[in-house]
Every structure is written in C-alpha cells, then in structure tokens.
Amino acid sequence: MVSKDIPDLIILDILLPKMDGHKVCETLKKDPKYSKIPIIMLTAKDREEDIILAKNIGADAYISKPFDAPLLLYHIKNLVK
C-alpha cells in the first residue's frame, strides 16, 4: 500500500497476519524512499523488549493498547509537521 500512495505517517501494529510489524517498520526505515515516513507503533504488546526493539529499528513512537486518544493525537501532531 505504501508504494502506491506514500503516506505522511504510518500507524502500525506489531501483530500482523503475514509479517510482524517490527519487520515492516525495519523494512520501511531501511528503504531511502520510505525512511522519512514517521511510524507510530500502536499495539497490545507492552513488553519492554518490544518497545526497545521498535525504537532500535526506527519507530518514532510506541503506544500500548488500550491507548489514550489524546496521547495518540499528541504524537501525530508532533510527527507530522
């Protein structure tokens, strides 16, 4: 989907059916065409190792579910300028 219409921001879950969100994030951040797109990981996984991995592969923010809508909006506003 990203290759058809490059978004201003991606909200990505870790738990995906074909490829986990960490791999998707890492793949996008390694590609110069997509590396500048901010990625917010929004997921039910709240283990410290998941958060650290997401940050290490380039996620710009990490929010655990259940989440606070104002927190999500805060990150969106700060990442899309």
N, C-alpha and C positions, 0 to 999 in steps of 0.2 A: 504494500500500500504506500509506503514511504517513497518509493521510486516513482510512482505516478503523480503524486502531489506532495511536495515537500512541506511538512507542517512547521508551524512556528514553535511547537512544543509537543512532546510526547508524554503521555501518562501511561505507564507500563506496569503490568502485574508480573510477578515472578512466576506464578503458577499458570502456565500456558499449555495448550494441548500438544503442540508439536516440538517446540523449542522453549526452554525456560527463559524467563525474562532477563536473567543475568547474561545469557548468551546473546540475546537480541541486543541488549544495551552495549555489550562489548563489541559486537559486530558493527553496530552503527557508529560507535565512537572511534573505531579504528579506520573507518572509511572517510577520507577527506571531504567527500560530498555531503556527508551527514553529520560529521563530528561536532559541528557547532550547534546542532539542534539540542536544546535543553531537554533532559529526560528526568521526569519525576517517577520514582518507583512508588507505586501505591499498592500495597499488598498485605495479606493476612500474616505473612511471615515477619515475626518481630524478633527473631534471634539475633544476637549481637554479631555473629559471624555472617549472617545475610546482609546486615547493614554495612559492615566493613567491606565485604566483597563488592557490594553495589557501588560504594564510594570509590573503591580501588579501580573499578572498571569504567568509571566516568559518570555515574549517575549524579545529577546535580542536586537532587533532594530525595529523601526517603521518608515515606509516611506509612505508618502501620494502620491497618483496619482493626476495629472501626475507627474512622477518622473524623476529625473536626473540620467541617466545611470552611470556616474562616482560615484555618491553617493551610488548607489546600489553595485557597484563593490568594493568600499571602505569598506562597511560593510561586504560583503562576504569575502574579503581578511582578515579582522580583526577577523572574527568569525571562519574561517576555517584555522587553523594553525597546 
